[in-house]
Amino acid sequence: MSRFLAAMIMTIAGSAAMAAAPLIIGHRGAAGHRPEHTLAGYRLAAEMGADYIEPDLVSTKDGVLIARHENEIGSTTDVAATFPDRKRTKTIDGTSITGWFSEDFTLAEIKTLRARERLDFRSHAWDGQFAVPTFDDVIELAQQLGNELGRPIGVYPETKHPTYFRGVGLPLEDRVLSALDRHGWNTASAPVFIQSFETNLREIRPRTKVKLIQLLEGKVPTDEELRTIKSYADGIGPSTRLVIPAAADGTLLAPTDLVARAHAAGLLVHVWTLRSEPAFLSPFYNGDVGVEFRRFRDLGVDGIFTDFPDAAVRAFHVPPPPSR
């Protein structure tokens, strides 16, 4: 038996949360099936079984929050053809980027654009068919879907580049909370998580009772760092590799103890991001993304971001093998 499998079995055997299905978070909607951050993609995610839909939020020139993964919108819309003269080079969080930026366009101009698929190896059949939604549009859709589907559909917004946007006079935090206020979802019981990689969750905490998730990548946090996070957030959002590390060739290594330590600190654990394509899936899983979903479930994570909510639903409803 490999060291990885032995460690996995030992970890699973000690997990009280082993049988519980994690929350399914539709990463950018159902991004494996529709262009990311479109109302059609969010709807499909919920219809496939997602519990939450995830809009990444950036600002327009006139201060309206829209759903785009980055403020550079050239890779996910037809803006280059519509506004060829707006191409710029900017420094975003220390990185020089050339393209078209949300903060250079009014909402009226953004609404003339149409979304397109970002990745070459995914279907482009839906390119040009969907508008760019505002955060208000996304909340309204989630509340509508909750009524249609007979179960809560939550929103899981991420503030993108909040330090940058504050620096250009377009802070995101007030606008996020104001949108939640408008729709009656700035409450402790609302199906809402706000997530960020930056430190702005500390500033948000005194102003809202919605659940906050500190996103993590790079290194596994120490117990002291987890206690600090607990002082202002409800959970962590680590990359999958902080829970199950991998070698450079994709070979999986023994799981870390991050989930257990985070739970001991009173924190939820929502991992990102599971995808079905060979470009993302470790060869360890032999092409079966369902195995990956179930491994993270059995390690006790509380939620999983995925581009394929349908794959998550199938994975979590596979009956266990017969006992021997």
C-alpha positions in Angstrom: 0.0 0.0 0.0 1.4 3.5 -0.9 2.2 6.0 1.7 -0.5 8.3 0.3 -3.2 5.6 0.5 -2.2 4.6 4.0 -2.3 8.2 5.2 -5.6 8.8 3.5 -7.2 5.7 5.1 -6.0 6.7 8.6 -7.3 10.2 8.1 -10.7 9.0 6.9 -11.0 6.5 9.7 -10.7 9.3 12.2 -13.1 11.7 10.5 -16.5 12.1 12.2 -17.7 14.1 9.1 -16.9 11.3 6.7 -20.5 10.7 5.6 -21.6 14.3 5.3 -21.8 15.8 1.8 -20.1 19.1 1.6 -21.7 22.3 0.3 -21.5 22.4 -3.5 -20.4 25.9 -4.6 -20.9 26.6 -8.3 -17.5 28.2 -9.1 -18.2 31.2 -11.3 -21.5 29.4 -12.0 -21.3 26.2 -13.9 -18.1 27.3 -15.6 -17.4 23.9 -17.1 -20.6 24.1 -19.1 -21.3 27.8 -19.8 -19.1 31.0 -20.0 -18.2 32.0 -16.4 -20.1 34.7 -14.5 -23.2 34.7 -16.6 -26.8 34.4 -15.3 -27.2 31.3 -17.5 -24.2 29.7 -15.9 -25.4 30.5 -12.4 -28.9 29.2 -13.1 -27.5 26.0 -14.6 -25.3 25.5 -11.5 -28.3 25.7 -9.2 -30.4 23.5 -11.4 -27.5 20.9 -11.4 -27.6 20.9 -7.6 -25.2 23.7 -6.4 -26.1 25.1 -3.0 -24.3 28.4 -3.7 -23.4 30.4 -6.8 -20.1 32.3 -6.7 -19.8 35.8 -8.3 -16.3 37.4 -8.3 -16.9 41.1 -8.0 -15.1 44.1 -9.6 -16.3 47.7 -10.1 -17.3 49.7 -13.1 -16.2 53.3 -13.6 -19.5 54.5 -12.1 -19.1 52.3 -9.0 -21.4 49.4 -9.9 -20.3 45.9 -8.9 -20.3 43.4 -11.8 -19.5 39.7 -11.9 -16.1 39.1 -13.6 -13.2 37.0 -12.5 -10.8 39.8 -13.0 -11.1 43.6 -13.7 -9.3 42.8 -17.0 -12.3 41.8 -19.1 -10.7 41.3 -22.5 -10.4 37.5 -22.0 -14.0 37.0 -21.0 -16.0 39.4 -23.2 -16.0 40.9 -26.7 -14.8 44.2 -25.4 -11.7 44.2 -27.7 -14.0 44.3 -30.8 -16.5 46.8 -29.3 -14.1 49.2 -27.7 -10.7 48.7 -29.4 -9.4 52.1 -28.3 -9.8 51.4 -24.6 -6.8 49.0 -24.3 -4.5 50.0 -21.5 -1.5 48.7 -19.5 -1.9 48.9 -15.7 -0.2 47.5 -12.6 -2.6 45.4 -10.6 -1.3 44.1 -7.3 2.3 44.5 -8.5 1.8 42.8 -11.9 1.8 44.7 -15.2 -1.3 43.7 -17.3 -2.3 44.9 -20.7 -6.0 44.7 -21.7 -9.4 46.2 -21.0 -10.4 47.0 -17.5 -13.8 47.2 -15.8 -13.1 50.5 -14.0 -12.6 52.2 -17.4 -16.2 51.5 -18.4 -19.6 52.7 -17.2 -22.3 50.1 -16.5 -24.2 51.2 -19.6 -21.1 50.4 -21.7 -20.5 47.1 -19.9 -24.1 46.1 -20.7 -23.3 46.4 -24.4 -20.8 43.6 -24.1 -21.3 39.9 -24.3 -19.5 37.1 -22.4 -17.3 34.5 -24.0 -15.5 31.3 -22.8 -12.1 32.0 -21.4 -10.4 28.6 -21.9 -9.6 27.3 -25.4 -10.4 23.6 -24.6 -13.9 24.4 -23.4 -16.9 24.8 -25.7 -17.3 28.2 -27.3 -20.8 27.5 -28.6 -22.3 30.0 -26.1 -19.9 32.9 -26.9 -21.7 36.1 -27.5 -25.1 35.0 -26.1 -25.0 36.4 -22.5 -24.7 39.8 -20.9 -22.4 40.7 -18.0 -24.5 40.7 -14.8 -24.3 43.0 -11.8 -24.1 41.8 -8.3 -27.7 42.8 -7.8 -28.7 40.7 -10.8 -27.0 37.7 -9.2 -28.7 38.1 -5.8 -32.1 38.5 -7.5 -31.5 35.4 -9.5 -30.4 33.4 -6.4 -33.6 34.4 -4.6 -35.7 33.6 -7.6 -34.0 30.2 -8.0 -34.7 29.5 -4.3 -38.4 29.9 -4.9 -38.3 27.9 -8.2 -36.3 25.0 -6.8 -37.8 24.9 -3.3 -34.5 25.1 -1.5 -32.2 27.9 -0.6 -29.7 29.0 -3.2 -27.0 31.2 -1.7 -24.5 33.7 -3.0 -20.8 33.5 -2.3 -19.2 36.7 -3.6 -15.4 37.3 -3.7 -14.0 40.8 -3.5 -11.4 40.9 -6.3 -8.4 43.2 -5.9 -9.9 45.2 -3.0 -6.7 47.1 -2.3 -6.4 48.1 -5.9 -10.0 49.3 -6.2 -9.7 51.3 -3.0 -6.6 52.9 -4.5 -8.5 54.1 -7.5 -11.4 55.4 -5.5 -13.8 52.5 -6.0 -13.8 50.6 -2.7 -15.7 47.3 -3.0 -16.7 46.6 0.6 -19.5 49.3 1.1 -21.0 48.3 -2.3 -21.1 44.6 -1.4 -22.9 45.2 1.9 -25.2 47.8 0.4 -26.3 45.3 -2.3 -27.0 42.7 0.4 -28.9 45.3 2.4 -31.1 46.1 -0.6 -32.1 42.4 -0.9 -32.5 41.7 2.8 -29.5 39.4 2.9 -27.1 41.3 5.2 -28.0 39.1 8.1 -26.5 36.2 10.1 -29.1 33.8 8.7 -28.8 34.8 5.1 -27.3 32.2 2.7 -24.3 34.3 2.1 -20.5 33.9 2.4 -18.1 36.8 1.6 -14.6 35.6 0.6 -11.3 37.4 0.0 -7.6 36.6 -0.4 -6.8 40.0 1.1 -7.1 41.4 4.7 -10.3 43.4 4.0 -12.5 40.8 5.8 -11.2 42.3 9.1 -12.7 45.7 8.0 -15.9 44.0 6.9 -16.4 42.0 10.1 -17.7 44.8 12.4 -20.2 45.8 9.7 -22.0 42.6 9.0 -23.0 39.3 10.5 -22.9 37.3 7.2 -20.3 34.5 7.1 -16.8 35.4 6.0 -14.2 33.1 4.5 -10.5 33.8 4.3 -9.0 32.5 1.1 -5.6 30.8 1.3 -2.9 29.6 -1.1 0.8 29.0 -1.1 1.5 27.7 2.4 -0.4 25.7 5.0 -1.3 28.1 7.9 0.0 27.5 11.4 -2.3 27.1 14.4 -1.6 30.6 15.5 -2.6 31.9 12.0 -5.8 29.9 12.2 -6.6 31.5 15.6 -6.0 34.9 14.1 -8.4 34.1 11.2 -11.0 32.9 13.6 -11.0 36.3 15.3 -12.7 37.8 12.2 -13.8 35.0 9.9 -16.0 31.9 10.0 -13.8 29.7 7.9 -11.0 29.3 5.4 -10.9 28.7 1.7 -7.7 26.8 1.0 -6.6 25.6 -2.4 -6.9 21.9 -2.8 -3.2 21.5 -2.6 -3.1 22.8 1.0 -5.2 19.8 1.9 -3.8 17.1 -0.5 -0.4 18.2 -1.8 0.9 17.1 -5.1 4.3 16.7 -6.7 5.2 18.6 -9.8 4.0 15.8 -12.0 0.6 15.7 -10.4 1.3 12.7 -8.2 -0.6 13.2 -4.9 1.1 13.1 -1.6 -0.2 12.4 1.9 -2.9 14.7 3.1 -2.0 17.5 5.5 -3.8 17.9 8.9 -5.2 21.3 7.9 -8.9 20.3 7.9 -8.6 18.8 11.4 -6.7 21.8 12.8 -9.1 24.3 11.2 -12.1 22.5 12.7 -10.3 22.4 16.1 -10.0 26.2 15.8 -13.7 26.5 15.0 -13.3 27.2 11.3 -15.2 25.9 8.3 -13.1 24.6 5.4 -14.2 25.2 1.8 -11.6 24.0 -0.8 -11.1 25.3 -4.3 -11.4 24.3 -7.1 -12.3 20.9 -8.5 -12.6 20.5 -12.3 -13.2 17.5 -14.4 -10.8 18.1 -17.3 -7.4 16.2 -17.6 -5.7 19.6 -17.6 -6.7 20.0 -13.9 -7.3 16.4 -12.6 -4.4 14.6 -11.0 -3.5 11.4 -12.9 -4.0 9.6 -9.5 -7.7 9.7 -10.1 -7.5 7.9 -13.5 -9.9 10.3 -15.1 -12.6 9.8 -12.5 -13.4 13.2 -10.9 -15.9 11.5 -8.6 -13.0 9.9 -6.7 -11.5 13.3 -6.1 -14.8 14.8 -4.8 -15.3 11.8 -2.4 -11.7 12.1 -1.1 -12.2 15.6 0.0 -15.6 14.8 1.4 -14.1 11.9 3.4 -11.3 14.2 4.7 -14.1 16.3 6.3 -14.2 19.5 4.2 -17.4 21.5 4.6 -17.6 22.9 1.1 -16.2 22.4 -2.4 -15.9 24.9 -5.2 -16.3 23.3 -8.5 -16.8 24.2 -12.2 -18.9 21.0 -12.5 -21.7 21.0 -9.9 -23.3 18.0 -11.7 -20.2 16.0 -11.2 -20.2 16.8 -7.5 -23.9 15.7 -7.2 -23.1 12.4 -8.9 -20.1 11.8 -6.8 -21.9 12.4 -3.5 -24.8 10.2 -4.4 -22.8 7.2 -5.5 -23.7 4.4 -3.1 -20.8 3.0 -1.0 -19.3 -0.3 -2.0 -20.8 -3.4 -0.3 -19.1 -4.3 3.0 -17.0 -7.4 3.1 
